[in-house]
Amino acid sequence: MRVLLDEMMPGRLKWLLPETEEVTTVRERGWGSLKNDDLLEAAQHEFDALLTADRSIPYQQNLSRFVIAVVVLRARSNAYEDLAPLAEKASDALSKARPGPALFIEA
């Protein structure tokens, strides 16, 4: 599975997702300036899933238009310390994620 970490996600979170083949950040890919719809459009051609903490993506975007799974982490903040405890659940969700409705992982 090829996973893209959204721009607001701490990059070091990728080291907590060992079950995935490849984890790349939006910054590493050079897509930091893309809006959500453009990001999903570009990412669907190279990645299987987008891991984000942006709770609004499923409501602002018609995810059925894209062939990329979206997994949303819901934590107190986007800080590494708040997101890291969700890594195991995120890894499980990513292994099952399919394009369509977003999957939500709660703290």
C-alpha positions, -999 to +999 in steps of 0.1 A: +000+000+000+013+035-009+001+061+016+003+099+013+004+118+046-015+151+043+003+184+048-009+190+083+003+156+095+037+154+113+062+137+089+076+115+116+043+098+119+052+077+088+077+057+109+048+045+130+031+029+100+054-001+094+028-023+077+026+000+046+049-004+016+056+033+012+046+064+031+053+098+016+044+132+029+027+159+008+058+181+014+082+154+002+061+150-030+061+188-035+023+192-034+021+216-004+003+243-024-024+220-038-060+225-026-078+193-014-096+185-047-064+190-067-044+170-041-069+141-043-068+143-081-030+141-082-026+116-054-051+090-068-027+083-096+003+074-074-011+064-040-037+040-026-047+061+005-045+096+019-040+098+057-052+131+071-064+149+102-085+173+081-120+164+093-136+186+066-124+166+035-152+141+035-178+168+037-162+193+012-152+167-014-172+141-033-148+113-025-166+089-049-150+109-078-115+097-067-099+062-067-080+068-035-090+058+000-092+086+027-085+078+063-091+107+088-075+107+122-096+125+149-074+136+178-072+166+201-048+183+178-025+176+148+005+174+171+026+142+169+019+135+205-018+134+199-017+115+166+010+089+174-013+069+197-036+064+168-009+049+145-018+013+152-055+018+145-045+039+114-023+011+101-052-014+105-076+010+088-052+016+059-049-021+052-087-023+048-093+011+032-109+013-002-120+043-023-153+057-013-165+071+020-137+081+044-128+060+073-125+078+107-101+068+134-110+082+168-087+090+197 
